């Protein structure tokens, strides 16, 4: 179930989330701005949590915008389960000592 990292004055505990799948087109704040905000936060997990962009736009400039915003991978919609799992594995392998089960 999706969960909002910030609800008013309530912030998630440090290291509560293992990965963020971020939609680019969201109301109020787009995914790129949200990713930049997360990366700029003064908390130890802000720099290391994998952020995976999800967007219907898959042009090279959209992918570059995602990378410049601090996202690790840009996935194009419609989403494919295998690509989502591979993106997760890649991010975790690059950013963490955590090992995923082989059956994922």
PyMOL commands that set and color helices and strands:
alter all, ss='L'
color gray80, all
select helices_A, chain A and resi 31-40+60-68+81-95
alter helices_A, ss='H'
color red, helices_A
select strands_A, chain A and resi 6-7+10-11+19-23+50-55+73-76
alter strands_A, ss='S'
color yellow, strands_A
deselect
rebuild
show_as cartoon
